Amino acid sequence: MSYATRAYEGVREFLVEIGEMVILAGQTIMSAIRPPYPYGGEFVQQFLFALKLCWFPLIVSTVALGYGAPGLQAANFATLFGSIDRLGGFFVLASIREFAPFVTAVVMAGVAGTAITADLGARKIRDELDALAVLGVDAIKNLVVPRFFALMILTGLFDIFALMLGVSGGVIATLVNGAPLGPFWATFFTNASVTDLWGSIVKTTIFGAIIAIVCCYKGMNAQGGAEGVGRAVNQAVVIAFIGVFAFNYVFTQTLLATNPEITAIR
C-alpha cells in the first residue's frame, strides 16, 4: 500500500469517526430530552467521581500557569516598558478568554475523560454493552447521557474557579514584582466585560460536551482487548484536544467579530 493510499485511508477513517461522533451527540441530546429519565443516580455518581478526580489537578494547573506564563513572563516584559500597571488588562485576555477555559478542558480530558473512555472500553471488551442491548436497555440513555451532563456542568463550574485561581496568579506575580495591586485591579475591571465572563463559561461548558462525546464514543467502540482500550484512551484525548482547539477558534472569532469593543486592552 502506497503512502498516498495510507494517508487517504487515515483521513477517511478520521472523517467517518467525526461524523459518527456528531450522530452520537444528536442521539444523546434527543435521548436526554425524551422520557423516561432513569439516569439521575448515574449522573450524580459520575459528577462526584469527576469532581474528586479533577479538583486538585485543576487548582495546581491554573495557579501555576496563571503565575508562570501570563504572570511572570508578561510582568517582566511590561516592566521593561514601565507598564506593569497594564498587567490586569492583559489577564482579561490571557486568563478569562483563553487560559482558564483551556486548562479546565485539558484537565477534564486528561483525567475524567480518560477514566470514562477506559470504563466504557472495558465494558465493551467484556461484552457488557451487548448484554444491555439484548436486555433492551438503552446504553446511550443510561451510560452516555449522565456522563455528558456531568462533564458539561462540572466543566462550566470548574471554569469559574479556574478564572479566580488564574487571576490570583496574576496578583502574586504583581506582588513579586513589587508593584501595587490598585493599578492591576483598575485595568482588569476596565477591560473585563460581561461578554468575556459568559463567553468563557459557555465556551468551557461546550468543551465539556465535546470531551464527553469523544470519550464515550471511543470507549464504546474499543476493540482488541486491553491493548485496544489503551489505544482508545490515547485517541480520545488527542481527538478531544483537536475538537476543543477547533471549537475555540470558531467561538472566539465569532465572539470577537460580534463584539469588536472587547478586542483592545485599555
Secondary structure as GFF3:
##gff-version 3
##sequence-region A 1 266
A	DSSP	alpha_helix	3	33	.	.	.	ID=ss1
A	DSSP	alpha_helix	40	67	.	.	.	ID=ss2
A	DSSP	pi_helix	68	73	.	.	.	ID=ss3
A	DSSP	alpha_helix	74	80	.	.	.	ID=ss4
A	DSSP	three_ten_helix	84	86	.	.	.	ID=ss5
A	DSSP	alpha_helix	87	91	.	.	.	ID=ss6
A	DSSP	pi_helix	92	99	.	.	.	ID=ss7
A	DSSP	alpha_helix	100	107	.	.	.	ID=ss8
A	DSSP	pi_helix	108	113	.	.	.	ID=ss9
A	DSSP	alpha_helix	114	125	.	.	.	ID=ss10
A	DSSP	alpha_helix	128	134	.	.	.	ID=ss11
A	DSSP	alpha_helix	139	139	.	.	.	ID=ss12
A	DSSP	pi_helix	140	144	.	.	.	ID=ss13
A	DSSP	alpha_helix	145	176	.	.	.	ID=ss14
A	DSSP	alpha_helix	181	191	.	.	.	ID=ss15
A	DSSP	alpha_helix	194	220	.	.	.	ID=ss16
A	DSSP	alpha_helix	225	258	.	.	.	ID=ss17
A	DSSP	three_ten_helix	260	262	.	.	.	ID=ss18
###
